[in-house]
Amino acid sequence: MSLSNEQQILHIWDAFSDAEFVYVSDSGERQAMEDARDERNERLPIRQELLQEFLDGQLDVTTFKSRMASEVGSHKLWGFSGFSGQMFFNMLVSSADPEDDTNLAALLREVLAAPDGHASAAAKIRKLEEYVTRLKARAEDPNTAPSSGFIPYFVSYFWQLQDPNAYPIYYKSIRRVFSDLAIWEPSGDLAEDYVEFWELNEEIREIVESHSGEEIHLWTIERLCLYWLNRDKIEDSESVEEQSQPSGNQTEDTLEARTLPDSYIPPIVSVLPDLAWNTEEMQEVADETGQAVETLFEDRLAKCLRMLGYEVDERGQGAGRNPDGIAIARRHNYAVIYDAKVRQDGYRFSTGDERQFRDYIDAEVNRLRGQGFRNVYFAVFSSGFDTDRPDAVRRLKIETDIQEVRLVEAGALLELLETRLRDPMFTLGPTTADGPGIQDLFAESGVLTSAEVQEQHGR
């Protein structure tokens, strides 16, 4: 394949260089490329040894899976701990059919060994895809069987462990950038899609090497894409722009002018974090419109929840001692009673709020259960959260009939919307074999941050 416009890649590279090779990871952390490379290189021999022990037959598949889960859970450096990696592995092992003639351990030893070229990689992906397809066809509940769509990521992770500079991992973040730049779209043929993805990584590497005069590692291409994907989150962008202008390189503003918008977030809800933080700009807008910032936040919050697919019953502003709203996922039999809090310093539970939340819950849970909703959750949406009072969350769960209490950052809600709009398989329901679901994020208590959403679903 051949890139139709090499300049857009070089524009992004120049901006990354101007930003001193700093990027924001899927977990939301601001990182320097060299530091991240050092962290991976420190753990790489450990994972390579673990994989080799399995490939050599020294470890059975269950032990290998468990030891890999422990490693990736403790050191989240490749993103494998998410749904596409470790969870796929868990489902693959747990749903293996003893009546199938294929021995799973032998199959995995064959397909996880690094391929010797594009044709070999495609053949390995197709072989595992055939096995997974049989598992799903034979399963009593198809949702308990792994989905073949995760195979390219799963195998390419292990291939890269064996030779980090030869095999690109099929990260969702990289695919998302390629799609946003209109240089690649998957066809649906898993094997062909990975081969084209691999070829495109190599082509980008050659373009950047020719431009920079330096050797470029595949990890650098990965970080380049993460930089571009999260470029609006890089701090001190003004100083970066000032440094880049004298060199004649393209600045961030110029880059924005030369590329199409790539965010899926509609402008009408993109202001949610600013409203939640009650910024000066939002205060000025509120004064000009004659509305309170709190009212604007509640209104845009309800709109965002509807965009996610919820049926929203708005209750706030003058509705008495009621929650601000109830988000209903009727098809999946659950509802979220919610309250919206505008805070410049982040939200912290107060005794009065806790008492009010208890009243909301007591008044609504039985009514919702009577309407057939199996699960009812409570959520607070705000700018951020002071988490030094976990006892307040525990008391609400102990003293009321609510199942979980979720504290959701406004930025995290936008991350959910972006993921939902980009990936139709990301439903309002629970996680299934075909992909993750939003309900899982409400089915546990505590703070939901943008970083957590990116960590779980950004790869």
MARTOR-407058 format. One record per residue (C-alpha): y, x, z; residue in one letter. Coordinates in pm, whole numbers, plus 50000, padded with zeros to 5 digits. Layout:
residues N
(atom (Y,X,Z),'A')
...
***
This chain:
residues 459
(atom (50000,50000,50000),'M')
(atom (50358,50110,49956),'S')
(atom (50669,50016,50150),'L')
(atom (50923,49848,49925),'S')
(atom (51215,49970,50134),'N')
(atom (51176,50296,50321),'E')
(atom (51537,50288,50437),'Q')
(atom (51480,50015,50696),'Q')
(atom (51220,50236,50867),'I')
(atom (51459,50531,50861),'L')
(atom (51741,50316,51002),'H')
(atom (51517,50223,51295),'I')
(atom (51411,50585,51343),'W')
(atom (51772,50703,51348),'D')
(atom (51861,50439,51607),'A')
(atom (51561,50539,51819),'F')
(atom (51670,50902,51793),'S')
(atom (52027,50807,51890),'D')
(atom (51883,50627,52193),'A')
(atom (51723,50959,52290),'E')
(atom (51376,50812,52232),'F')
(atom (51407,50569,52520),'V')
(atom (51240,50231,52482),'Y')
(atom (51144,49926,52688),'V')
(atom (50770,49879,52727),'S')
(atom (50577,49552,52715),'D')
(atom (50580,49554,53095),'S')
(atom (50962,49555,53088),'G')
(atom (51007,49914,53204),'E')
(atom (51264,50146,53050),'R')
(atom (51074,50462,52956),'Q')
(atom (51126,50794,52783),'A')
(atom (50875,50857,52506),'M')
(atom (50769,51200,52631),'E')
(atom (50712,51075,52986),'D')
(atom (50488,50796,52858),'A')
(atom (50296,51045,52643),'R')
(atom (50239,51272,52942),'D')
(atom (50106,50979,53148),'E')
(atom (49856,50888,52877),'R')
(atom (49743,51247,52827),'N')
(atom (49671,51271,53199),'E')
(atom (49430,50976,53194),'R')
(atom (49293,51027,52843),'L')
(atom (49011,51271,52940),'P')
(atom (48890,51030,53207),'I')
(atom (48862,50742,52962),'R')
(atom (48711,50964,52696),'Q')
(atom (48440,51081,52936),'E')
(atom (48367,50723,53042),'L')
(atom (48336,50608,52682),'L')
(atom (48120,50906,52585),'Q')
(atom (47880,50837,52871),'E')
(atom (47831,50488,52732),'F')
(atom (47796,50605,52372),'L')
(atom (47537,50864,52483),'D')
(atom (47334,50597,52665),'G')
(atom (47407,50726,53015),'Q')
(atom (47574,50398,53114),'L')
(atom (47454,50044,53051),'D')
(atom (47704,49798,52905),'V')
(atom (47770,49613,53235),'T')
(atom (47846,49933,53425),'T')
(atom (48064,50059,53142),'F')
(atom (48258,49732,53136),'K')
(atom (48311,49735,53514),'S')
(atom (48420,50099,53529),'R')
(atom (48657,50052,53237),'M')
(atom (48805,49744,53409),'A')
(atom (48872,49952,53720),'S')
(atom (49035,50230,53519),'E')
(atom (49261,50009,53307),'V')
(atom (49355,49794,53605),'G')
(atom (49473,50096,53801),'S')
(atom (49649,50273,53513),'H')
(atom (49804,50030,53264),'K')
(atom (49888,50280,52993),'L')
(atom (49728,50128,52682),'W')
(atom (49758,49756,52753),'G')
(atom (49380,49705,52751),'F')
(atom (49384,49510,53077),'S')
(atom (49514,49196,52904),'G')
(atom (49342,48912,52722),'F')
(atom (49273,49099,52397),'S')
(atom (49097,49386,52570),'G')
(atom (48922,49361,52904),'Q')
(atom (48898,48983,52908),'M')
(atom (48744,48984,52560),'F')
(atom (48499,49250,52685),'F')
(atom (48412,49036,52989),'N')
(atom (48347,48728,52775),'M')
(atom (48148,48929,52523),'L')
(atom (47910,49056,52791),'V')
(atom (47885,48731,52987),'S')
(atom (47810,48519,52679),'S')
(atom (47558,48758,52519),'A')
(atom (47261,48551,52401),'D')
(atom (46925,48689,52524),'P')
(atom (46752,48504,52238),'E')
(atom (46957,48690,51979),'D')
(atom (46772,48976,51814),'D')
(atom (47082,49197,51843),'T')
(atom (47099,49421,52147),'N')
(atom (47463,49410,52260),'L')
(atom (47466,49761,52408),'A')
(atom (47322,49909,52088),'A')
(atom (47567,49712,51876),'L')
(atom (47864,49829,52082),'L')
(atom (47749,50190,52070),'R')
(atom (47749,50158,51692),'E')
(atom (48081,49983,51640),'V')
(atom (48279,50164,51912),'L')
(atom (48195,50508,51774),'A')
(atom (48495,50627,51573),'A')
(atom (48472,50540,51201),'P')
(atom (48487,50813,50937),'D')
(atom (48729,50623,50714),'G')
(atom (48871,50288,50613),'H')
(atom (48546,50152,50468),'A')
(atom (48356,50249,50782),'S')
(atom (48617,50082,51005),'A')
(atom (48600,49761,50801),'A')
(atom (48219,49759,50818),'A')
(atom (48221,49801,51196),'K')
(atom (48471,49517,51243),'I')
(atom (48265,49287,51020),'R')
(atom (47944,49369,51205),'K')
(atom (48090,49279,51544),'L')
(atom (48257,48972,51391),'E')
(atom (47919,48845,51269),'E')
(atom (47775,48883,51619),'Y')
(atom (48069,48708,51788),'V')
(atom (48053,48424,51536),'T')
(atom (47686,48370,51623),'R')
(atom (47770,48368,51995),'L')
(atom (48032,48099,51949),'K')
(atom (47804,47888,51729),'A')
(atom (47523,47895,51987),'R')
(atom (47737,47846,52299),'A')
(atom (47717,47508,52472),'E')
(atom (48090,47539,52540),'D')
(atom (48262,47740,52261),'P')
(atom (48551,47813,52501),'N')
(atom (48323,48038,52704),'T')
(atom (48246,48260,52404),'A')
(atom (48481,48537,52288),'P')
(atom (48708,48483,51988),'S')
(atom (48661,48710,51687),'S')
(atom (49039,48737,51643),'G')
(atom (49054,49000,51919),'F')
(atom (48798,49232,51760),'I')
(atom (49041,49465,51572),'P')
(atom (49235,49535,51892),'Y')
(atom (48919,49578,52099),'F')
(atom (48746,49831,51870),'V')
(atom (49061,50021,51772),'S')
(atom (49139,50086,52140),'Y')
(atom (48808,50271,52178),'F')
(atom (48852,50446,51843),'W')
(atom (49189,50580,51953),'Q')
(atom (49045,50713,52278),'L')
(atom (48820,50938,52067),'Q')
(atom (49101,51064,51843),'D')
(atom (49447,50943,51955),'P')
(atom (49628,51067,51647),'N')
(atom (49386,50922,51390),'A')
(atom (49338,50554,51474),'Y')
(atom (49626,50312,51548),'P')
(atom (49556,50040,51802),'I')
(atom (49601,49690,51661),'Y')
(atom (49877,49601,51904),'Y')
(atom (50043,49263,51876),'K')
(atom (50379,49430,51941),'S')
(atom (50344,49654,51634),'I')
(atom (50221,49366,51419),'R')
(atom (50515,49158,51535),'R')
(atom (50763,49426,51425),'V')
(atom (50590,49466,51088),'F')
(atom (50612,49090,51039),'S')
(atom (50977,49076,51148),'D')
(atom (51061,49351,50899),'L')
(atom (50872,49160,50628),'A')
(atom (50655,49459,50543),'I')
(atom (50314,49316,50640),'W')
(atom (50146,48986,50722),'E')
(atom (49780,48937,50818),'P')
(atom (49560,48762,50563),'S')
(atom (49300,48630,50805),'G')
(atom (49033,48878,50695),'D')
(atom (49003,49084,51014),'L')
(atom (48857,49393,50851),'A')
(atom (49103,49404,50562),'E')
(atom (49396,49332,50792),'D')
(atom (49312,49627,51017),'Y')
(atom (49269,49862,50722),'V')
(atom (49610,49759,50583),'E')
(atom (49762,49794,50930),'F')
(atom (49614,50145,50954),'W')
(atom (49745,50239,50609),'E')
(atom (50093,50112,50697),'L')
(atom (50102,50321,51015),'N')
(atom (50011,50626,50810),'E')
(atom (50275,50548,50549),'E')
(atom (50543,50509,50815),'I')
(atom (50431,50836,50970),'R')
(atom (50474,51017,50636),'E')
(atom (50818,50865,50578),'I')
(atom (50945,50967,50922),'V')
(atom (50792,51314,50901),'E')
(atom (50961,51374,50565),'S')
(atom (51292,51251,50705),'H')
(atom (51283,51429,51041),'S')
(atom (51098,51746,50948),'G')
(atom (50878,51696,51254),'E')
(atom (50513,51607,51308),'E')
(atom (50486,51243,51416),'I')
(atom (50210,51119,51645),'H')
(atom (50073,50764,51612),'L')
(atom (50193,50704,51967),'W')
(atom (50544,50773,51839),'T')
(atom (50508,50496,51578),'I')
(atom (50394,50266,51858),'E')
(atom (50698,50357,52072),'R')
(atom (50928,50325,51771),'L')
(atom (50812,49964,51731),'C')
(atom (50854,49893,52102),'L')
(atom (51205,50032,52084),'Y')
(atom (51294,49802,51796),'W')
(atom (51124,49501,51951),'L')
(atom (51313,49534,52280),'N')
(atom (51624,49714,52158),'R')
(atom (51858,49458,52315),'D')
(atom (51723,49555,52658),'K')
(atom (51815,49921,52632),'I')
(atom (52087,49992,52888),'E')
(atom (52408,50175,52813),'D')
(atom (52404,50073,52449),'S')
(atom (52777,50143,52424),'E')
(atom (52731,50510,52513),'S')
(atom (52441,50538,52269),'V')
(atom (52660,50394,51994),'E')
(atom (52943,50639,52073),'E')
(atom (52704,50933,52055),'Q')
(atom (52555,50820,51725),'S')
(atom (52878,50761,51531),'Q')
(atom (52991,51128,51489),'P')
(atom (52653,51227,51343),'S')
(atom (52685,50980,51058),'G')
(atom (52364,50798,51156),'N')
(atom (52345,50421,51150),'Q')
(atom (52459,50258,51472),'T')
(atom (52296,49960,51635),'E')
(atom (52565,49726,51503),'D')
(atom (52507,49852,51150),'T')
(atom (52134,49807,51191),'L')
(atom (52182,49451,51303),'E')
(atom (52396,49385,50996),'A')
(atom (52131,49532,50765),'R')
(atom (51836,49334,50902),'T')
(atom (51764,48965,50938),'L')
(atom (51756,48815,51289),'P')
(atom (51407,48849,51435),'D')
(atom (51429,48653,51759),'S')
(atom (51262,48313,51758),'Y')
(atom (51477,48191,52048),'I')
(atom (51722,47919,51937),'P')
(atom (52084,47989,52038),'P')
(atom (52103,47664,52235),'I')
(atom (51868,47805,52502),'V')
(atom (51931,48178,52460),'S')
(atom (52207,48150,52723),'V')
(atom (51965,48043,52998),'L')
(atom (51961,48382,53178),'P')
(atom (52342,48406,53169),'D')
(atom (52371,48053,53305),'L')
(atom (52118,48131,53578),'A')
(atom (52313,48444,53677),'W')
(atom (52641,48247,53664),'N')
(atom (52817,48520,53466),'T')
(atom (53193,48522,53418),'E')
(atom (53151,48421,53055),'E')
(atom (52945,48116,53153),'M')
(atom (53202,48023,53418),'Q')
(atom (53472,48031,53152),'E')
(atom (53262,47814,52919),'V')
(atom (53198,47568,53201),'A')
(atom (53569,47547,53281),'D')
(atom (53654,47484,52916),'E')
(atom (53395,47207,52882),'T')
(atom (53468,47049,53217),'G')
(atom (53107,47084,53331),'Q')
(atom (52956,47280,53618),'A')
(atom (52744,47584,53537),'V')
(atom (52465,47419,53737),'E')
(atom (52475,47114,53509),'T')
(atom (52466,47330,53197),'L')
(atom (52172,47530,53333),'F')
(atom (51972,47216,53411),'E')
(atom (52045,47073,53067),'D')
(atom (51944,47388,52875),'R')
(atom (51642,47436,53100),'L')
(atom (51514,47088,53009),'A')
(atom (51572,47162,52640),'K')
(atom (51376,47487,52668),'C')
(atom (51084,47313,52838),'L')
(atom (51080,47053,52560),'R')
(atom (51074,47330,52301),'M')
(atom (50769,47469,52475),'L')
(atom (50605,47131,52421),'G')
(atom (50646,46960,52757),'Y')
(atom (50752,46600,52804),'E')
(atom (51046,46632,53044),'V')
(atom (51164,46372,53293),'D')
(atom (51512,46489,53398),'E')
(atom (51603,46388,53752),'R')
(atom (51894,46614,53853),'G')
(atom (52269,46562,53886),'Q')
(atom (52339,46251,54088),'G')
(atom (51979,46134,54116),'A')
(atom (51970,46168,54494),'G')
(atom (51704,46365,54680),'R')
(atom (51497,46422,54370),'N')
(atom (51381,46733,54191),'P')
(atom (51584,46841,53890),'D')
(atom (51298,46742,53666),'G')
(atom (50928,46708,53597),'I')
(atom (50763,46886,53304),'A')
(atom (50453,46702,53187),'I')
(atom (50163,46838,52980),'A')
(atom (49986,46508,52932),'R')
(atom (49713,46639,52704),'R')
(atom (49614,46900,52961),'H')
(atom (49645,46670,53265),'N')
(atom (49903,46863,53463),'Y')
(atom (50267,46835,53564),'A')
(atom (50527,47075,53702),'V')
(atom (50782,46943,53950),'I')
(atom (51078,47178,53921),'Y')
(atom (51418,47263,54062),'D')
(atom (51690,47478,53901),'A')
(atom (51897,47724,54104),'K')
(atom (52200,47914,53972),'V')
(atom (52243,48237,54168),'R')
(atom (52446,48552,54100),'Q')
(atom (52236,48757,54342),'D')
(atom (51899,48596,54282),'G')
(atom (51749,48299,54465),'Y')
(atom (51633,48319,54826),'R')
(atom (51460,48035,55011),'F')
(atom (51672,47868,55276),'S')
(atom (51549,47634,55549),'T')
(atom (51741,47346,55392),'G')
(atom (51594,47411,55046),'D')
(atom (51243,47437,55187),'E')
(atom (51282,47099,55357),'R')
(atom (51423,46948,55038),'Q')
(atom (51138,47090,54829),'F')
(atom (50887,46937,55070),'R')
(atom (51054,46598,55023),'D')
(atom (51035,46635,54644),'Y')
(atom (50670,46722,54656),'I')
(atom (50574,46447,54901),'D')
(atom (50753,46188,54690),'A')
(atom (50610,46294,54354),'E')
(atom (50259,46434,54393),'V')
(atom (50081,46110,54480),'N')
(atom (50267,45925,54206),'R')
(atom (50169,46184,53947),'L')
(atom (49808,46196,54065),'R')
(atom (49802,45818,54042),'G')
(atom (49904,45852,53677),'Q')
(atom (49598,46068,53614),'G')
(atom (49740,46420,53640),'F')
(atom (49465,46640,53780),'R')
(atom (49690,46934,53866),'N')
(atom (50045,46929,53998),'V')
(atom (50250,47244,54047),'Y')
(atom (50597,47315,54185),'F')
(atom (50839,47561,54023),'A')
(atom (51185,47698,54092),'V')
(atom (51376,47835,53792),'F')
(atom (51651,48085,53866),'S')
(atom (51804,48418,53766),'S')
(atom (51581,48627,53991),'G')
(atom (51420,48602,54332),'F')
(atom (51445,48766,54671),'D')
(atom (51079,48783,54763),'T')
(atom (51111,48879,55128),'D')
(atom (51002,48529,55240),'R')
(atom (50650,48467,55104),'P')
(atom (50592,48256,55414),'D')
(atom (50805,47978,55258),'A')
(atom (50571,47955,54961),'V')
(atom (50266,47956,55189),'R')
(atom (50410,47678,55405),'R')
(atom (50476,47456,55103),'L')
(atom (50116,47500,54991),'K')
(atom (49977,47439,55341),'I')
(atom (50199,47150,55444),'E')
(atom (50208,46956,55116),'T')
(atom (49960,46851,54848),'D')
(atom (50106,47084,54585),'I')
(atom (49859,47329,54433),'Q')
(atom (50081,47627,54353),'E')
(atom (50447,47730,54390),'V')
(atom (50582,47934,54099),'R')
(atom (50919,48112,54104),'L')
(atom (51017,48157,53739),'V')
(atom (51290,48389,53615),'E')
(atom (51499,48237,53335),'A')
(atom (51427,48544,53126),'G')
(atom (51053,48491,53172),'A')
(atom (51087,48136,53043),'L')
(atom (51247,48267,52724),'L')
(atom (50964,48518,52688),'E')
(atom (50719,48227,52709),'L')
(atom (50912,48036,52445),'L')
(atom (50922,48338,52213),'E')
(atom (50546,48383,52250),'T')
(atom (50480,48013,52199),'R')
(atom (50692,47995,51882),'L')
(atom (50537,48309,51737),'R')
(atom (50178,48221,51824),'D')
(atom (50072,47855,51788),'P')
(atom (49743,47943,51965),'M')
(atom (49944,48001,52283),'F')
(atom (49916,47645,52411),'T')
(atom (50039,47455,52716),'L')
(atom (49681,47438,52842),'G')
(atom (49456,47688,53016),'P')
(atom (49327,48010,52869),'T')
(atom (49030,47966,52637),'T')
(atom (48826,48199,52420),'A')
(atom (49079,48151,52140),'D')
(atom (49370,48278,52342),'G')
(atom (49583,48254,52655),'P')
(atom (49757,47941,52775),'G')
(atom (50074,47869,52969),'I')
(atom (49896,47667,53237),'Q')
(atom (49735,47982,53374),'D')
(atom (50082,48114,53461),'L')
(atom (50156,47806,53673),'F')
(atom (49811,47806,53832),'A')
(atom (49908,48084,54073),'E')
(atom (50192,48128,54318),'S')
(atom (50468,48387,54332),'G')
(atom (50737,48523,54102),'V')
(atom (50689,48510,53724),'L')
(atom (50898,48784,53564),'T')
(atom (50972,48873,53204),'S')
(atom (50775,49192,53258),'A')
(atom (50465,48997,53364),'E')
(atom (50482,48774,53057),'V')
(atom (50517,49077,52831),'Q')
(atom (50239,49262,53013),'E')
(atom (49999,48968,52974),'Q')
(atom (50088,48862,52622),'H')
(atom (50293,49136,52459),'G')
(atom (49999,49337,52324),'R')
***
